[in-house]
Amino acid sequence: MGNKKMSTKNVLGSSFVWILILLVIGLFSFSMCSTDTVKKKTSSYTSLELDLSSGDVKKFTSSSELNEFLKEQSSSGNSGSGFGSGVVRNTMTAFDGGVDVMESSMMVKTSAESADKSSGSSSSAGVDYSSTNVQVKGVDEADFVKTDGDYIYILSQNKLVIIDSSSGRESSIVSEIDVFGNPRDLFVNEDRLVIFSQDYNDVYQISEFDFKPTKSRESQTIAYVYDISNHKKPELIKDYSVTGNYFQSRMVGDYIYFITNENIYYYGGPVHFPAARQNGVLINRPEVFYFDNPETNYNYQTVAAFNIFEDREKFNTKTFLLGYSNTLYMSEENIYISYQKNYPNTYYQYQKVDMFFKVVVPMLPGDIQNDIAEIEEDLEQGSMKSHLEAWDKISLVLENMYNYMDEDEKNTLVKEMGEVVTDYEAKVEDERSRTVIHKLGIDRDIITYKGRGEVRGTLLNQFSLDEKDSNLRVATTSRYYTRDLGQMTYSNVVVLDSDMKTIGEITKIAPEERIYSTRFMGDKLYMVTFKQIDPLFTIDLSDPENPVIVGQLKVPGFSSYLHPYDEDLLIGLGRETYVNEHGGVQTKGIKLSLFDVSDFENPKEVDTLVIGDSGSHSIALDEHKAFLFNKEKNLLVLPVREVSERYETDKNGYFRNNVWNGAYVLTITSNGFDVRGKVSHSDKDDEYSYWNTPFNVQRSLFIEDSLYTFSKSRVLVNDLGTVEELNSIDLPYDKQWYPFKTYYEPERNLVDTISTESIELVEIK
């Protein structure tokens, strides 16, 4: 430090002004926290260990305790702001007789007795038909259309439609039944069919020490179970409902699992537990388990497990209060629920304080550090009235320090501190982008909470997760922003063991690019990232503790979905791209690629096929259930909205792109793709149709030598070889229909159904 006194004029340069403002903000935030709390938090932030919870599972013993928890989180700024904190309900539900929760292991125990039946098999031996394209073999995924080889089951708006498919040319509708609410998905298993429907339920609440019930509406998901042994007259034999919106579902063997969630906003009033009902009658309000990590928004997560063939009377539920989930992956043994980790508002306050005391102060001259330490000590001992008083003294120390420094010393110090602060901010923002993954073990109707883990970055979709040999492999993209560095992006591959602890990791893959698709195949991972060109990475996962990138292929365009042709070939579905005159990248048509991955270190592109031009789309880009592939039949079918480069004048004299809606039927071999034919559901006047036209093909399947394609309004049957049209079936599509537009409820046909006029009262404690 210099010995001569300098004028304060021009001493505080622009860099120092910036850092001074930063320090003022930090100390102002610091004034809102207790000294002990700040000390506790700053030590963890300095080492970038940002886990704010113990990870232990806890349980609310009453709705009062739940409300007190939400109140505390809201008052501490952890649960959003403005119109209240968003809380999403997800409930874990076990359908069985007798559920006992062991708090130490979070095991949901149910009776293990059940009859072993084969799932997903044809009711007619020898019938060759396609099933839903799923991620994990043996884990079926619900969809709005299913077949057992003899019949096709379709959800058409609020109806279940059953088609006799025993003869393609003669296929016809054999029955239609109304389904209450907004039917979403279904499963078929021998003579049982389950429909998941989204609905609302009127409930009446009585606040503490009040006498007047208050009516409110809550969302619910209903699982309708039908006996379809008589396809002309399906019989509704039972229904189960759980509070919350339908999310996803799976079926393993004879056991069905589904998840619901519900948005709840805490305004300071009562928030009750979710409800479980059977045939519309309240059975219980499930226990709610939670973790002590703060969330910006909370989630009640519900996984339901029941045997499709057992007729049990009891209906039990378990609820977990988590963050807002957006990705579900399920193997035959475990369910993984994941969401992006959130941090409370106070975290950012701690971060600013931490940056000042743990990053900036250590770079100051020793005597200045001592002066600031004395001020901190006086503050802790209570000799100062407030933290602002402490800041007045600290700012004076800093000003005097800069006043006695010569210009070179000052500029050098400010530059060095700026570099360290930039590095600190980047590391904190990078570490803050994390995904929380909860693991639930399943064994028939036994559900066990096994633990949670965290990985850096965020997930793209369910294909970002894969389980093998009790390890969970995860592919993520890390994206964060700092003022000096701007947007930073890269990808990661992480391996977690059975205890959800990280045992292997590759980070900083493909800087400035994000993941567009992934596919795990045994010990191999294929991953596509993209910015201007598509690198297909091949990653060896045979050693879980040391995953290794072994090869990559760079080709134009990108793949949004990857599907195995066999062990040596990989199908990529995505978009073609080009670089415009400004150097930017723009998308063109739908691109199919066939990759040869027999040499794992040197993948090659065998063939490509581009469909349409800019604006073309296929729902299979985002929905794998719309992707129909069968190697034995050399068959690949894709729903397509094809936009061509040709411009035509419509009847009003306007120019517009020529648009074609339908399905491409392709022949695929180890050599590449050929167009076998095209199927369109559109009427002639509908060729220039809008995006959500009822004639857009959404799914396809085959039964023997007949190809069935499905739009909202009709089913077409075509010859699988020639693609010649054989039959057309109109579905009961109502253009004016809208879910919940009426409150009509179809007859349930249940024995001893309780009157719907009875009022259900919920006591709010």
Residue, then its C-alpha position, 0 to 999 in steps of 0.5 A: m500500500g502506498n504511503k502518500k495520500m491521494s485525492t478521491k477524485n477518479v480513484l473509484g474507477s468503473s470496475f471498482v464502482w461495479i464491485l462496490i455495488l455488488l458488495v452493497i447488495g451482498l451486505f444488504s442481503f446479509s442483513m436479512c440473515s442471522t450471523d450464525t446462519v450465514k456462517k453455516k451456509t457460506s462454508s458450504y457454498t465456498s466448497l460448492e456443496l449445494d445440498l441443502s437437505s439431509g436427504d432423510v425421508k420424513k412424514f407429516t403426521s397431520s394436515s396441520e403439520l403440513n400446513e405449518f410446513l408450507k407456512e414456514q417455507s412461504s414465510s422464509g421465501n422458499s416457496g415462490s411469491g406473488f400469488g402464492s407458492g405452486v405446490v404440485r401433488n403427486t401421490m404414490t398409491a398401492f391398490d391392495g388389501g392391507v398396506d403397512v408403511m415402515e418409516s425406516s425403509m419407506m416400504v409399502k407392504t401389501s399382500a403378495e398373493s396373486a395369480d401369475k398371468s402372462s401380460g401382453s400375449s395375444s388372445s389368439a395363438g399365432v397372430d402376428y401383430s405389433s405392440t406399443n413402442v416402449q423404452v424397456k422390454g417387459v415394461d408396457e406404456a399406456d397409449f390411446v390405442k392398443t391391440d391384442g391381435d383380434y381386437i383394437y381398442i381406441l380412445s376417441q374423445n370421451k368414448l372407448v371404441i372396440i374394433d374387430s380386426s379378425s379380417g382387415r377388409e371386414s374390420s368394423i366397430v363392435s361396440e362404443i361406450d362412454v367414458f366419464g371425464n377426459p380419457r387419456d390412456l389405456f392398457v389391455n391385458e387378456d380380458r381386462l382393460v384399464i382406462f385412465s381418465q382426467d376428471y374433477n371432483d367436488v369436495y366440501q371443506i369445513s375449516e377449523f371450528d366452523f360449521k358451514p361446508t365450503k365447496s371446491r373442485e379438485s382434479q382427480t385421475i380415475a382408473y376404470v377397470y373393465d371386463i372385456s370378455n364380451h367385446k360387444k358389451p364391456e363391463l365396468i367392474k370397478d374404478y379407483s381414483v386419486t387426487g391429481n392430474y394424470f401424468q404417466s403409467r406403466m404395466v409390468g406383468d399383471y401390475i399397473y403403476f400410474i402417477t398423478n400430480e396436482n397444482i396447489y397454491y398456498y395462500g395461507g389457508p388450509v391445504h389438505f392431504p390428497a384423497a383416495r377413492q373407490n367407486g367414488v367413495l372416499i377411502n382414505r387420505p394418504e400419509v404424506f412423506y417429505f424431505d427437508n430440502p427447500e423447494t421453490n415449488y412443491n409436488y405431491q407425487t403419486v405412484a399407483a400399484f394394483n393387480i389388474f385381475e384381483d378384485r380387492e376392496k381396499f385402496n391405499t395411497k402414499t404421497f411424496l412432497l417433492g419438486y415438480s417432476n417432469t421425467l419418469y423412467m421405469s425398469e422392471e424393478n425400479i421407478y425413477i422420478s426426477y425433476q430439476k433442483n430448485y433453491p430458495n430465495t435465501y440461497y442467492q442471498y447467502q451466495k452474495v454474502d459468501m462471495f464477499f467474505k470468502v472470495v473478495v476479502p481474502m484477496l485484500p491486504g492483510d491489515i484490511q482483512n484484519d479490520i473487516a474481521e474486527i467489524e464482524e466480531d463486533l457485530e457478532q458480539g452485539s455491539m452494533k445495532s444492525h448489519l447496515e452499521a457494519w457495512d458503513k464501517i466496512s465500506l469506509v475501510l475499503e474506501n480508505m484502502y483505495n485512497y491510499m493505493d496508487e493507480d496501478e495497485k488499485n487497477t491490478l487488485v480490481k482486475e484480479m478480484g473481478e477474474v476470481v469473482t467471475d470464476y466463482e460465479a461460473k462455478v456456482e451457476d454450473e453446480r446449481s444446475r442439477t437434477v434430483i432423482h428419486k428411486l422407488g423399488i417395485d416388486r409386484d404391489i410392494i413399493t419401497y423407497k430406496g433413496r435419492g441422488e443428484v446429477r449435474g445438468t438437466l434431462l431431455n426426456q425418459f431416454s436420458l435414463d437407463e438402468k443396468d446391473s443395478n446402476l442408473r446411467v444418466a445423460t444430461t445437459s448443463r446450461y448456465y449464464t453469467r454476466d461476463l461469460g454469457q451462455m455456457t452449455y455442455s453435456n454430461v454422462v453420469v453413472l449412479d450405483s444402487d444407492m444413488k451415489t455417483i461412481g462414474e462421470i464424463t463432463k464437459i462433452a461437446p461445449e456449446e451444444r446440448i443433447y438432442s437424443t440418447r439411446f442406451m443399448g447394453d453397455k453402449l450409449y449413443m448420444v446426439t448433440f447439436k449446434q451447427i452439425d450433428p455429432l453422434f457420440t459413441i460412449d462405452l459404459s462397460d466399466p461403470e466407474n470409467p465411462v469413455i467416449v470412444g468415437q463420434l460421427k459428424v453429419p449435417g442435421f440432427s436426430s431427435y430420436l434414436h431406435p435400434y435396428d439391431e446390434d450393428l445398426l441404429i435408426g435416427l429420426g430428426r431434421e435436416t439443417y442448412v447454414n443460411e447466408h447469415g451463418g445461422v442454422q435453419t431446419k429443413g425437412i424430416k431426416l431419417s438416418l441409418f447408422d452403422v455402429s458395428d465398429f463402435e469407435n468409427p460409426k458411419e452413416v449408411d443412408t439418409l432420407v429427407i421428407g419435405d422441407s421447412g415446416s414439415h413435422s412428425i409427432a414421432l420426433d417427440e413421441h416414440k409411441a408414434f414410431l412403428f418399426n418391425k425388422e422382420k417385416n422390413l417395416l417403418v411407419l411414420p406419421v408425417r405432415e409434409v410441407s413442400e417447396r411448391y407454392e400454390t394458389d388457394k381458392n381465395g387467391y393467396f399463395r401458400n405451401n403445399v401441405w400433405n398429412g398422412a403416414y409414410v410407409l417405408t421399407i427399411t433394410s440394412n442398406g437403407f430406406d425406400v418409400r413403400g407407399k403413403v397413406s392419407h386420412s385427409d379429404k381432398d378439400d383438407e389438403y391445406s389443413y391446419w396443424n391440429t386437423p382431425f385427419n392427422v395420422q397419430r399412430s399405426l399398427f399392423i395385424e398380420d398383413s394389414l396396416y392400421t393407421f389412426s387419426k382422430s376421425r377415422v381408421l384406415v386399413n391398408d395392405l402391408g405390402t402394396v399399401e393399397e387401401l382395404n377399408s375405412i372406419d369412421l370414428p365417433y369424432d365430434k368437432q364440438w366436443y371438449p373435455f368437461k364441457t358437460y357434467y354428464e356421467p355415463e352409467r357406471n354399471l357397478v353393484d352397490t354404487i353409493s349415491t352420487e348425491s351424498i355430500e363428502l365432508v373433509e375436516i380441515k384441522 
